[in-house]
Amino acid sequence: MKRGTVAIAVLLLVGLVGGCADKYETNEKEHLELLKELNKVLATANDKDSLQAAIPLLAALNERIRVNIQERDAMTDPSKKRADKLRDKYSDRLKQESEILGAHMREIDEIDKGDKTLRKQRQDAMKDIPPDY
């Protein structure tokens, strides 16, 4: 019985350590997921009323994106090999989501261009999201 308990404890420990081993990949995955969420929210904004309704969601995403960027900036750079592997794995999907984001932002700019108050609210809600995120 003790051997079984020890074996389970070892497996759990290995699983925990293995799951947390690559902070770079975790950050990239989160970056991709945040971009997808941002695009989903922006896709719902097709007029002034729906954009107004999306502003609280954009503000919440802004905070999560700000934290993601801070965490990435706090990390030491990965090895060249690791950076190349991450780029190969995520660059196409990040590029695709970034292009979608650019299209949404052009649409949003058209929606709120005549409404200075709405544009300011939207810009404030997204203030920490860099254009190249």
C-alpha positions in Angstrom: 0.0 0.0 0.0 2.8 2.4 0.8 4.4 1.7 -2.6 1.2 2.6 -4.4 0.8 5.8 -2.4 4.4 6.8 -3.2 4.0 5.9 -6.9 0.9 8.1 -7.1 2.6 11.0 -5.3 5.6 10.8 -7.7 3.3 10.7 -10.8 1.4 13.8 -9.5 4.7 15.6 -8.8 6.0 14.8 -12.2 2.8 15.9 -13.8 2.8 19.2 -11.9 6.4 20.0 -12.7 6.0 18.9 -16.3 3.0 21.1 -16.7 4.7 24.2 -15.5 8.0 23.6 -17.2 7.7 26.0 -20.1 6.6 29.5 -19.1 7.4 30.8 -22.6 4.9 28.5 -24.3 2.3 29.1 -21.6 2.6 32.9 -22.3 2.3 32.4 -26.0 -0.7 30.2 -25.7 -2.3 32.8 -23.5 -1.4 35.6 -26.0 -3.1 33.6 -28.7 -6.2 32.9 -26.6 -6.5 36.6 -25.6 -6.3 37.7 -29.3 -9.0 35.2 -30.1 -11.2 36.5 -27.3 -10.6 40.1 -28.3 -11.6 39.3 -31.9 -14.8 37.6 -30.7 -15.8 40.7 -28.7 -15.0 43.1 -31.5 -16.9 40.9 -33.9 -20.1 41.6 -31.9 -19.6 45.4 -32.3 -21.4 46.2 -35.6 -23.0 49.5 -34.6 -22.8 52.1 -31.9 -25.1 50.3 -29.4 -23.3 47.0 -29.7 -19.9 48.8 -29.5 -21.1 50.5 -26.3 -22.2 47.2 -24.9 -18.7 45.7 -25.7 -16.7 48.4 -23.9 -16.8 46.7 -20.4 -15.7 43.4 -22.0 -12.9 45.3 -23.8 -11.8 46.9 -20.6 -11.6 43.5 -18.9 -9.6 42.0 -21.8 -7.4 45.1 -21.7 -6.4 44.2 -18.1 -5.7 40.6 -19.0 -3.6 41.6 -22.0 -1.7 44.1 -19.9 -0.8 41.3 -17.4 0.2 39.0 -20.3 2.5 41.6 -21.7 4.0 42.3 -18.3 4.7 38.6 -17.6 6.3 38.3 -21.1 8.5 41.4 -20.5 9.6 40.0 -17.1 10.9 36.8 -18.5 14.4 36.3 -19.7 14.7 35.7 -23.4 14.4 32.0 -24.3 17.2 30.2 -26.0 17.4 30.7 -29.7 16.4 27.1 -30.3 13.4 27.5 -28.0 12.4 30.9 -29.6 12.6 29.3 -33.0 10.4 26.4 -32.0 7.8 28.7 -30.4 7.8 30.9 -33.5 7.3 27.9 -35.8 4.5 26.7 -33.6 2.6 29.9 -33.0 3.5 32.5 -35.6 1.0 31.5 -38.3 -1.9 31.5 -35.9 -0.8 34.8 -34.2 -0.4 36.4 -37.6 -3.9 35.2 -38.6 -5.5 36.5 -35.4 -3.6 39.8 -35.7 -4.9 40.3 -39.3 -8.4 39.7 -38.1 -7.9 42.2 -35.3 -6.7 44.8 -37.8 -9.9 44.3 -39.9 -12.1 44.6 -36.8 -10.3 47.8 -35.7 -10.8 49.3 -39.1 -14.6 48.5 -38.8 -14.7 49.9 -35.2 -13.0 53.1 -36.4 -15.8 53.5 -38.9 -18.5 52.9 -36.3 -17.3 55.4 -33.7 -15.7 58.0 -36.0 -18.6 60.5 -35.7 -19.0 60.0 -31.9 -16.1 61.5 -30.0 -17.4 60.3 -26.6 -17.8 56.7 -27.8 -14.4 56.7 -29.4 -12.8 58.0 -26.2 -14.6 55.3 -24.2 -13.4 52.6 -26.6 -9.8 53.9 -26.7 -9.7 54.1 -22.9 -11.0 50.5 -22.6 -8.3 49.3 -24.9 -5.5 51.7 -23.8 -2.9 49.0 -22.9 -3.4 46.9 -26.0 -0.5 47.7 -28.4 -1.3 47.9 -32.1 1.1 45.0 -32.7 -0.3 42.8 -30.0 
